[in-house]
Amino acid sequence: MKKLSALLIFVLFALVADAQYYYLPYLTANQNPGNINQDLEQPNTTGYTNIVSTKGNPAWSSTVYLPGDFTFLFNGNAMTEFKVSTSGVLTFNTGAVTPPTYTNAVLPSASIPNNSIMVWGLAASTSNTIIRTKMFGDYPNRQQWIQFISYISNGTSVTSWTFWGIVLEETTNNIYIVDQRTFSTPLTLTLGIQINGSTAYTVAGAPNTPSLVTNGGNADTYEDNIYYKFIPGVQPSNDVELSALTFSNFGGAGANVDITGTVLNVGTAPITSLTVKYLANGLTKSNAITGLNIAANSSYDFTHNVPFTIPSAGGWPVKVWVEATGDLNQSNDTLSQTISALAFQPTKRIVFEEGTGTWCQWCPRGAVFMDSIHSVYPTTALTIAVHNEDPMAVDAYDAGMASLIAGYPSGLVDRKGGEADPSEFFDRYDASINGFTPCDVDVDATWNAGTNSYDIAVSSKMATDLIGDYRFNVVVTEDGVRGTGTTWRQANAYAGGAFGVMGGYELKPNPVPAAAMVYDHVGRDILGGFDGAFGSLPETLLVNTTHTYSTSYQVKAGENKDKMVIIAWVSSAATGEILNANYKSFNITGVSTQMANTFALSTFPNPSNGTTNFEVKMPILTGNISLEIYDLMGRKVYATEDGSVNGGSKFFTWNADASIANGIYQAVVKVGAESVAAKVVLTR
């Protein structure tokens, strides 16, 4: 995922008495301004008008005219036209003759025409370099985007590239400079506005301001973008902005949802107290928060002290707003979000995709943590090793994975929350496994000997209404993969123990010979393409409806059909997030399952070496649940306290201490008035 830096926090103003702009840095926005532009960041994206594609020496474009009904004021004056230089400067002074050089400087600068906006220091170089424009949104809140596509930093290699946007917003007259994506080489830019030779407003760090949105790969989505917002006028002393709501969109009837969000201090004075309020189901709840010290341009994450209890199935709009002393600007205080109550609670499973390669000396860490989380949670942690530049690589999968991670080993967890080091997998699992999800997923596969293929059937039942571009996808993995030759050797930085213990790799050489390596979780194919099968789900998905998808996988020479796992999921094409998943394994051991009328109990690993996990799966939304362990004499050796459950999955872990002898035990799980027993074999 693209990385953020500690730089660029404060405003650098020109020291003039009649300042007409101030800016705010949105360094954790993870979206474009207003989330209106959701286009892929690629040179061939449709709907744009190319302004200029001149390479070589700096040059001005021809004059570009704004639409006649698009009113935009710059420094208080209506603007109808502009032109852009290939060195990253947009000017409303269309009579300017000499374009700024590629060598940027601090502002104000004599090289910059009056009335200009800039990402100065870019250079046009490659065949894909283009400046283009496109209108987004609806009147009276439209945005005119001017994008610098596939540019480089002055003096760098053409194998590096960067994408930036300048945005003009009608009605507000705000100006945004958007950091979209940068590959490889750090940038040294001047970001800001110049009114004239004595008045300018600049993002800190000029002329060496870098891109904060970098990842070393082809990350072409908007979810990790950041931006700088230039606002006409003088920054007020007191102004709080509700910048984001972070609570879940889904929940079960009767469940409590913590109302959480983020506020930004967009005033100059520190915020020492504020009040967070929300309106839901006709009731307003207020939470006064004191003892704060939120500095200018800093943010604060809050949790309201009264959760919202979902009354029943359906959609429940929640309006949230913040109040602070002296805040006279209420236009940025309020956000709304709907919580959809689920008709049933699907069992949540989590997909772990790990970028790896035999050439990667740190990738044994990925293998160790993938094996660990799969071993502990074999039915709910679905693991896929996506190989890069080695004999197990799948081009389409590798390219998609490389676009979302900065290096190897690195992973995605349900393709949300940014990339994760494999050492973070357990924390990511804990944070997600008890969350709500809007759909259930089932997958089955049958062997077709005639075609040497698995015929795969996937279905999903909706627990709530969904509207949008959602898609099925299917990945085939294989365990126990081996090979011969130097490309199958595993580079191993942990050899000799210099970097500590790493699952036994500290005892292996560097590289580990191919004959000593067995690769598990190997992604053999992604059948719906990296983004999922287009059109595999309708745009409108109604609660309690079931949708199906069929595909097949032909086993290739050298692959073992009996070591394969079929993983299927439903994901959002807009965000990439995997909503829920399931699997069909032809290579699973150590899991036993008992069925009751209203729930199922899975026990793993079984036999156990002392740590036994219990997963209780149920469609009901609420109930009381407990676990008790008995020996063969009927003596209770372990018990949990009764607790409540909101359906879906509930997990228990029994860690048998040294006083518990090896042998056979009976685990009894009670849900409401019903119970089921499972045999547990303890062998240490």
Beta strands, then each sheet from edge to edge (+ up, - down):
strand 1: 11-13
strand 2: 21-26
strand 3: 49-52
strand 4: 64-65
strand 5: 72-74
strand 6: 77-79
strand 7: 81-84
strand 8: 89-91
strand 9: 116-120
strand 10: 122-123
strand 11: 130-136
strand 12: 143-153
strand 13: 161-169
strand 14: 175-183
strand 15: 190-196
strand 16: 199-203
strand 17: 226-232
strand 18: 240-245
strand 19: 250-252
strand 20: 256-257
strand 21: 260-265
strand 22: 274-280
strand 23: 283-289
strand 24: 299-303
strand 25: 308-309
strand 26: 314-323
strand 27: 334-342
strand 28: 350-356
strand 29: 381-387
strand 30: 410-413
strand 31: 416-420
strand 32: 439-448
strand 33: 453-462
strand 34: 466-467
strand 35: 470-478
strand 36: 522-526
strand 37: 540-541
strand 38: 546-554
strand 39: 564-572
strand 40: 578-585
strand 41: 592-595
strand 42: 600-604
strand 43: 611-618
strand 44: 623-630
strand 45: 636-639
strand 46: 643-645
strand 47: 648-655
strand 48: 663-671
strand 49: 674-682
sheet 1: 1+ 16- 15+ 9- 8+ 7- 4+
sheet 2: 2+ 17- 14+ 13- 12+ 10-
sheet 3: 2+ 17- 14+ 13- 12+ 11- 3+
sheet 4: 5+ 6-
sheet 5: 18+ 21- 24+
sheet 6: 19+ 27+ 26- 22+ 23-
sheet 7: 20+ 25-
sheet 8: 29+ 28+ 30- 31+
sheet 9: 32+ 33- 38+
sheet 10: 34+ 37-
sheet 11: 36+ 35- 39+ 40-
sheet 12: 41+ 42- 43+ 47-
sheet 13: 45+ 44- 46+
sheet 14: 45+ 44- 48+ 49-
end
